[in-house]
Amino acid sequence: NLGSKRVELEITDLAFDGKAVAHLDGKVVFLTGGLPGETVEAEITRTKPRYSEGVVHRILKASELRIPAICSHFGQCGGCTWQDLIYQQQLEFKKKQVTDCLQRIGGLMEVRIHDVVGSVELFNYRNKMEFSFHVTEDGGFTLGLHSRGRFDDIFDLDKCFLQSEVSNRIVHWVREFVERERIPVYDVKKHTGFMRFLMIRQAKRRSQLMVNIVTNYGEIPSREKLVRELTAAFPQITTIVHNQNGQKSNVATGEIETVLFGCGFIEERMFDGIFRIRANTFFQTNSIQTETLYRAAFEMLNPDKNDRVLDLYCGTGSIGILISHYVDHVTGVELVADAVEIARENAAVNNVQNITFYQGTVRDFLKKPQASETDHNIVIVDPPRAGLHPKALARIIKLKPKKILYISCNPATFARDAKELVTQGYRLPEVKPVDMFPHTMHIELVGVFHPD
Ligand SMILES: C[S@@+](CC[C@H](N)C(=O)[O-])C[C@H]1O[C@@H](n2cnc3c(N)ncnc32)[C@H](O)[C@@H]1O
């Protein structure tokens, strides 16, 4: 013991959320900081009946897998928790996470789990970053990213390595503009003030960049000046949009959108397709690695010309549009109306005629006669982190598809849903994990289920 709460611990493992695992007095301790194989000095910050939590203060014996992090915000930022771990080892931990989920949650011991396909780019891989405005106690404000483990604290960002250099310079420029023009910053506790988020979306395969300013209700003060000066300072900017969100929920999506400059969207190229991205619609954030993910998925699915495909949770239609060339027909289903509108535009831009889109929830769509009457024999699902709703899953099984392609950003919910599919007579021969988010513990995976 090194004091009342300071203890020397040996780290044995990493947990699902990237925390280090150690043991103290027969109880597990989840630590922020530290890598397996290390001896550390840590402070226990919370004690619960079944586990404790703590923070690493000093590394007493460092792991050979440790490397210096390149970012000056490392440790403070909630983003790249594994930047000090060699990349190959990050991939090993991610594979272990997938294996643990499939075995412990899914009870699936026989599935072949491929090695994780690493990201081509380790930095500057994101096409979208969201920066938050935050009122500080001294009456000032910050513009940047969330402090680690704190949803209520934003640190002033100098430089983030996950998006391009120009994105960092735009953050500095907007911060100075808001300060100079004395535009009030939104206070999440009091729900007063104006500036809420700055979002930057930048295509990787096209020279197009969107600045999206998210505010409380109202017009941006000095709006013309902002557009004139910002576009003069950054000729890379192809569109600027303003989104108003007067709701208490602290999200960077707007209820009212105004295009201040350019056409209001950017376009990204994937394979030979062109995809429009608007401020409020989902698009995979690592464009280059998305191609790797889709290639793995399509190879595993191996569709044929007579197949009729249901693309559930289709977003802006990218999967359905790309696969439409190899099958008879695709029906895309998506909840967000804006996304469906763009999905239809994307189909037209790419000259795809054998695709239709339905706006609404997957559960509601699957209740409709058109879901079963149109002979869909392949179902693709790419749900949010929560995975499939049990009713949606039951209705998918009722369609008796000959293949179900499941693309997941959460191995835990994938494993839960896989267990149900296997119980209902499907088998899952293999899964392929693909790393879309280096330096974070997130992992994407694909698997195809076949009837037994
Ligand atoms: C992980 S994204 C996948 C998007 C798309 N497949 C792609 O690769 O770009 C999940 C999508 O599901 C949509 N969504 C969430 N809940 C839904 C629901 N209950 N019914 C239909 N779509 C939903 C979200 O709006 C989002 O576009």
The ligand as an SDF file (V2000), in Angstrom:
LIG
                    3D

 27 29  0  0  0  0  0  0  0  0999 V2000
  -24.9200    2.1740  -38.4240 C   0  0  0  0  0  0  0  0  0  0  0  0
  -25.9660    3.1890  -39.4070 S   0  0  0  0  0  0  0  0  0  0  0  0
  -25.8870    2.3480  -40.9470 C   0  0  0  0  0  0  0  0  0  0  0  0
  -26.0610    3.1770  -42.1860 C   0  0  0  0  0  0  0  0  0  0  0  0
  -25.7170    2.5580  -43.5150 C   0  0  0  0  0  0  0  0  0  0  0  0
  -25.9980    1.1530  -43.6050 N   0  0  0  0  0  0  0  0  0  0  0  0
  -24.3020    2.8600  -43.9340 C   0  0  0  0  0  0  0  0  0  0  0  0
  -23.4440    1.9710  -43.9630 O   0  0  0  0  0  0  0  0  0  0  0  0
  -23.9990    4.0310  -44.2150 O   0  0  0  0  0  0  0  0  0  0  0  0
  -27.5320    2.8580  -38.7410 C   0  0  0  0  0  0  0  0  0  0  0  0
  -28.6840    3.5770  -39.4090 C   0  0  0  0  0  0  0  0  0  0  0  0
  -29.9030    3.0830  -38.8390 O   0  0  0  0  0  0  0  0  0  0  0  0
  -30.8360    4.1390  -38.7460 C   0  0  0  0  0  0  0  0  0  0  0  0
  -31.8370    3.7090  -37.7480 N   0  0  0  0  0  0  0  0  0  0  0  0
  -31.7440    3.7420  -36.3950 C   0  0  0  0  0  0  0  0  0  0  0  0
  -32.8220    3.1650  -35.8300 N   0  0  0  0  0  0  0  0  0  0  0  0
  -33.6180    2.7350  -36.8390 C   0  0  0  0  0  0  0  0  0  0  0  0
  -34.8710    2.0440  -36.8900 C   0  0  0  0  0  0  0  0  0  0  0  0
  -35.5100    1.6790  -35.7820 N   0  0  0  0  0  0  0  0  0  0  0  0
  -35.4000    1.7680  -38.0900 N   0  0  0  0  0  0  0  0  0  0  0  0
  -34.7470    2.1360  -39.2420 C   0  0  0  0  0  0  0  0  0  0  0  0
  -33.5580    2.7810  -39.2520 N   0  0  0  0  0  0  0  0  0  0  0  0
  -32.9910    3.0850  -38.0710 C   0  0  0  0  0  0  0  0  0  0  0  0
  -29.9810    5.3390  -38.3860 C   0  0  0  0  0  0  0  0  0  0  0  0
  -30.6290    6.5460  -38.7150 O   0  0  0  0  0  0  0  0  0  0  0  0
  -28.7060    5.0900  -39.2200 C   0  0  0  0  0  0  0  0  0  0  0  0
  -28.8090    5.7070  -40.4840 O   0  0  0  0  0  0  0  0  0  0  0  0
  1  2  1  0
  2  3  1  0
  2 10  1  0
  3  4  1  0
  4  5  1  0
  5  6  1  0
  5  7  1  0
  7  8  2  0
  7  9  1  0
 10 11  1  0
 11 12  1  0
 11 26  1  0
 12 13  1  0
 13 14  1  0
 13 24  1  0
 14 15  1  0
 14 23  1  0
 15 16  2  0
 16 17  1  0
 17 18  1  0
 17 23  2  0
 18 19  1  0
 18 20  2  0
 20 21  1  0
 21 22  2  0
 22 23  1  0
 24 25  1  0
 24 26  1  0
 26 27  1  0
M  CHG  2   2   1   9  -1
M  END
$$$$
